[in-house]
Every structure is written in structure tokens, then in C-alpha cells.
Amino acid sequence: MCCWMVDTFGTEEQRARFLPDTVTMENLMSYCLTEPDSGSDAASLKTVAVREGNMYRVTGSKAFISGAGSSEYYVVMVRTGEGTKGISCLVIPKNSEGLSFGKNENKMGWNCQPTRIITLENVMVPEENLLGGVEGQGFKMAMAGLDGGRINISTCSLGAAQKALDLAIDYTKERKQFGKPIAGFQNTQFKLAEMAAKVQSSRLMIRQAATALDQNDPSKTPLAAMAKFHATDKCWEVVDEALQLHGGYGYLKDYPVERYLRDLRVHRILEGTNEVMKMIVSRSLLA
């Protein structure tokens, strides 16, 4: 997502400087929009960047930052003026003086990657790190980046749901109760059919949204929002049903389904809550 933002909105010099080692994943970037007091109301962010000559002095904090402490670069939305047009975007290197990281959050799931608060205390950032070279474009960049981020998160849910469905099919064929595999009961068969329909509908909506984004279709934002709330809701339901079909064994960490359930739960919050996704879609319908 961050690489896409740099590639789409950055200057030629910025693309040459930041992308070669990040598109290969030699180094990573972290997207920094959310703050302790600014979540769904992203435009109320308070992290401030004050221009001093050819530098920006940045003060504030960002919360729930994926990869914080591990990523080499931080794509940070900062306030340089008033309102949404007073938000700019700075790319801040990890080794910047005054940039520090909080403790790794103790999360319900997503434990394979760190999540921390970022604190910026009088961090001096050169003007050539202002993405696009123009102030006031940060909110637009942040929202555009989220279209792709929502498709990414939807795809993560889809992958886990497909795997959970595959595991549930295998398990119900092997597990026997009342003298036959539980896959032989119509209730199980109907549940598997419903799970498969949720997986397939999610896949189709994600592909449609991804195509719209690639083609810069005017409907890309509501389509990404639809795909995000549909896929993350329905795929979580699929994993929940897969755990149910595993019975008590599904609740054990010896089986992977419980981890999928914990990992997928946050997808309905990340990249904009599903309630905000419905706001985006309804506004597009009523515009």
C-alpha cells in the first residue's frame, strides 16, 4: 500500500529513492494515519509538521502501526494547515532522531507482526521527503491508499476462509459420529454449501474491486468498501463455522482454525471499520 502511494503520488526522485529496496521487501514501509484520539475520524489527526526553512519539525504520535519498529520507512500523515486540505504526507526514515516506538501490543491475533505506538518528538524531516512535493495532498493520498488496503485486507480474509473451508471438508469426511462420517449428515452438507457460497461471493467482489482500482474506475472506492465489509464479515463467519464443525478440537491450538478465527477478527476493524465502509457505500448511492 505504501509503495503504491509513493509510486502514484511521489516525485521521480522519491520513487527512485524509496522504492527499489521496498518493492523487493528488502526493507518495509508502514502506513501511519491512526492516532490515539483519531481513528474513524481520520481528518481530526493532530500530529503537526511545522516548516522551518527546508525542514519540517514533526511532533505527535500514531497508534496501532503495523510493522512499527521493524519497517525502515514510515509514511506519516501530518497536519500542515486546517481541515482535510491541511493534511500532508511525509516519508520518515526509522533512524530519524526523535522517532521512537512503544511496546509491542499484546493482541488477540495477528501476532506474526509487531504493532506499536509511534512517538515523534521534534523529528526533523527534510522537505524532499514531502510526498509529491506539495503540501495539503496528504488526506487525498491516505484515502486513495486505503482503497488498495481494503482490497488487501479482504484478500487476507478470503485466503483464511478458503483454507478453513478446505480443512472443514477434510475433517468432516474423517470424523465419525453415530456410525458414519459427519459429512454424511445433511446439516453438515448444507453448512459446507453455505460456507462455499460466502467464500465465492467474497472472491468475486474482491476481484471486481481490484479490477476497478487497476482501471481507475470512478466506482473504485465504493466497490473496495463493499468488498471489504462483505468479505471480512462473511469470511469470518466461514472460519467460525469451520471451527464449529471441528467441535471441541477446533478450540485447541493443535488445530489451526482457532488461530484463523483470532487473526480474521481484526480485519473488520483494519483499514476503516466495516461501519465506516457502509457509510462510504451509502453516501455513493445517495450522492
Steps between C-alpha positions, in 0.01 A plus 500: 500500500776745597703410192194565284457841662863593434481368144171680430551833675876529550743697289737320266781555750291359787408191301867441420600547863230308689373225270793282386559338841134498608334342196748213543408494873864538600360784709138572593279806538229566759183703442445751782159666513325387820571686825404429861208747470443476125364172363197494271505882502835500322477868400525604866865391523722723714858406409651832388774580251631857522718622217837640603703598194548190289396267785180397680491468879256216575334445838226253589423130519347223291323191636451139388779525244565167330870426467600782734856453614574258217423709193771721356267782386180653643243665273357751746196721460565834674322828548648797313180708492129491577240240398555212261689728261741575781626140516828407332700180469862454607723195454706471820798261531521271803833645616365856529594667829194542722310206344428228758280193535280374782469144623378230264124481561371175655236419239227239470635397160735621227793405722736437209558874458570780751248772577619803694440866575738736322608817679649795312674758718637791297598270215669699225400382154648649179255661257601252228315235708168681451320249280424656165682817599176687573332569833129431557475181296548254787135422574429428136805274486401323820146430380619382159748266666221354711310385189782257429547424870137394530539262208815362664325436831203342321741267320659398831156406632423310182818293519434394858135423425592280203753312714250461784241366256751249360589387853134469595427284195791268578414480869130425448588221258726338761317569826239233577202529731190284521668243283588714197710802395334824609525613136223248435248706698290745302551773761877481441457496124277809505742681729792424267295623202424828676867542591606440140247759376639760743856429384408524134293818534788660689748396230287647223447831681872532576590434136249757381636761741861421402413533131330834563806624690740389224286673238450812716125453468298782667324236712825357642454647849147369573584167334806461723289589802229247402758228447663581831193483722348206314814287483624568853154433649420191294847346511510535878164317510650223285791455740263504798289226337814302421598510866147386593526205263825401669317489833715517811812426297453825309547691825841345557821661382601161358269590210552821295135608476494681834796714389324591176200609705713725722696641208195580285306681769709817467441518123154644573675791674817554291515747209175658618237322708225317316255758631704772325500284184119505503510878540719526189270278296179669614641846423591387147148370450330815625736754341 
